Amino acid sequence: MLKQSLQQKLLQKLSPQQIQLMKLIQLPTQAFEERLKQEIEENPALDTGKEEPDSFEDSLANEYDDDGTEKIDTEDINIDEYLSDDEIPNYKTQTNNYSADDDEKHIPYAAGTTFHQSLKNQLNTFRIDEEERSICEFLVGSIDDSGYIRRSIIDLVDDLAFTQNVFTTEEKVEGLLTKVVQTLDPIGVGARDLKECLIIQLKVKKEDVTRNLAINILENAFDHFVKKHYKKLLEKFDISEEQLKNVITEISKLNPKPGSSYAGNNKIAEQIVPDFTIRILDGELDLTLNARNAPELHVSKEYNNMLKGYQESSEKSKSQKDAVLFIKQKLDAAKWFIDAIKQRQQTLLVTMNSIMHYQYDYFLTGDERKLKPMILKDIADQINMDVSTVSRVANSKYVSTPYGTKLIKEFFSESMKNDQGEDVSTREIKKILETVIGEEDKKKPLTDEKLSKLLKEKGYPIARRTVAKYREQLDIPVARLRKEI
């Protein structure tokens, strides 16, 4: 049986312009530049740089119904809405709050060959035949960014047969790995595990008692050494504490990740471009937005001339109307994009300004213990914006401060109460924990239980499990692994 009913619903829908703005806000500077370049390529109505003095100022009007659908009158297009009779061109009313020094539009990047390309170039110094070169290049390509080959020899042999059409044996691949690949610079690359990596680096050092003992310990008691079972090592090798201390010092000089140490002109530099800059001027904080986030955009002069020509023509053909409709769509898209960029700039500045004033004491001193507990809602309430908008700004943006370039989301932290009932930031507690561990006696490092008692004495009553969690977040090992002789 059919029934007819009437329902009322309250719905909130995001318009295409709002979606576009949200996507632009979450982009960091470099990604924003790529998005800007893409939009300029796709929309010929957009132009960059300052407007020419004889250009027409754009006064674009939205022609949309309440439901978001476009309303176009193909019989009569009002061109006046797209052309302005204002005698003052747009370029005369533009302001620029950035000096030439602040306009960092071009940042130099280091050029050069990559880590793997450098390893392949070194193979040219060896006298090997074509098949051996193919195997060596395949082995080099299997090295990860840390400098290790994580796969077994049998898997490499199978891959050589299937992907390179090179049929060989495990013995030959093993020989080329040890005699060629593992001799490449930096020393230690091509190792299959940490033990082999350290031994390779020790074997190229000048032979002496400490070096030989270090190799012996790594080869025959690697687990004891890694777990710092020093008493077992002293008994097993019948050595003194001084000799073991020399071995530990020798091994500590080695590089556990030889690939990561590859630096200089041969490695392509990775540059973080800060979205904001905070400086201290006359004892006060000064916030600026990276000038690359504030491009000068306007509607193309050619498109204005096309519309003016259509307006002045006495006869308007169907092809001309179709062309004007296309121009109108591009002009509307250009207006939305320009408005979205202006709103993006405003949102970024308002949000970061609120964060800066909330953490004013930290930005003045750089002392992490002065970071206040701050969550996204705190900033959202101050600037009357949604929490999701603040999250988009914080998660992907960097700020340059007198104390280094920081990810904005690092300034957010939960709060805990100290013994006086005051809210303190978890970042402050982590900093104090890090300081306590740094000042401990390394011969008798503090356990998590003892650390918990010390923090309670300092006025921070936190449980042992919480201490363990913060210690792991700080990438600090347990007490046994912090022990030194």
Stockholm file with secondary structure:
# STOCKHOLM 1.0

chainA/1-485         MLKQSLQQKLLQKLSPQQIQLMKLIQLPTQAFEERLKQEIEENPALDTGKEEPDSFEDSLANEYDDDGTEKIDTEDINIDEYLSDDEIPNYKTQTNNYSADDDEKHIPYAAGTTFHQSLKNQLNTFRIDEEERSICEFLVGSIDDSGYIRRSIIDLVDDLAFTQNVFTTEEKVEGLLTKVVQTLDPIGVGARDLKECLIIQLKVKKEDVTRNLAINILENAFDHFVKKHYKKLLEKFDISEEQLKNVITEISKLNPKPGSSYAGNNKIAEQIVPDFTIRILDGELDLTLNARNAPELHVSKEYNNMLKGYQESSEKSKSQKDAVLFIKQKLDAAKWFIDAIKQRQQTLLVTMNSIMHYQYDYFLTGDERKLKPMILKDIADQINMDVSTVSRVANSKYVSTPYGTKLIKEFFSESMKNDQGEDVSTREIKKILETVIGEEDKKKPLTDEKLSKLLKEKGYPIARRTVAKYREQLDIPVARLRKEI
#=GR chainA/1-485 SS CCCCCCCCCCCCCCCHHHHHHHHHHTCCHHHHHHHHHHHHHHCTTEEESCCCTTCCCCCCCCCBCTTSCBCCCSSCCCGGGGSCCCSSCHHHHCCCCCCTTTCCCCCCCCCCCCHHHHHHHHGGGSCCCHHHHHHHHHHHHTBCTTSBBCSCHHHHHHHHHHHSCCCCCHHHHHHHHHHTGGGSSSTTTTBSSHHHHHHHHHHTSCCCHHHHHHHHHHHHCHHHHHTTCHHHHHHHHTCCHHHHHHHHHHHHTSCSCTTTTCCSTTSCCCCCCCSEEEEEETTEEEEEECGGGSCCEEECHHHHHHHHHHHHCSCCCHHHHHHHHHHHHHHHHHHHHHHHHHHHHHHHHHHHHHHHHHTHHHHHHCCGGGCCCBCHHHHHHHHTCCHHHHHHHHHHCEEEETTEEEEGGGGCBCEEECTTSCEEEHHHHHHHHHHHHHTSCTTSCCCHHHHHHHHHHTTCCCCHHHHHHHHHHTTCCCGGGGCCC
#=GC SS_cons         CCCCCCCCCCCCCCCHHHHHHHHHHTCCHHHHHHHHHHHHHHCTTEEESCCCTTCCCCCCCCCBCTTSCBCCCSSCCCGGGGSCCCSSCHHHHCCCCCCTTTCCCCCCCCCCCCHHHHHHHHGGGSCCCHHHHHHHHHHHHTBCTTSBBCSCHHHHHHHHHHHSCCCCCHHHHHHHHHHTGGGSSSTTTTBSSHHHHHHHHHHTSCCCHHHHHHHHHHHHCHHHHHTTCHHHHHHHHTCCHHHHHHHHHHHHTSCSCTTTTCCSTTSCCCCCCCSEEEEEETTEEEEEECGGGSCCEEECHHHHHHHHHHHHCSCCCHHHHHHHHHHHHHHHHHHHHHHHHHHHHHHHHHHHHHHHHHTHHHHHHCCGGGCCCBCHHHHHHHHTCCHHHHHHHHHHCEEEETTEEEEGGGGCBCEEECTTSCEEEHHHHHHHHHHHHHTSCTTSCCCHHHHHHHHHHTTCCCCHHHHHHHHHHTTCCCGGGGCCC
//
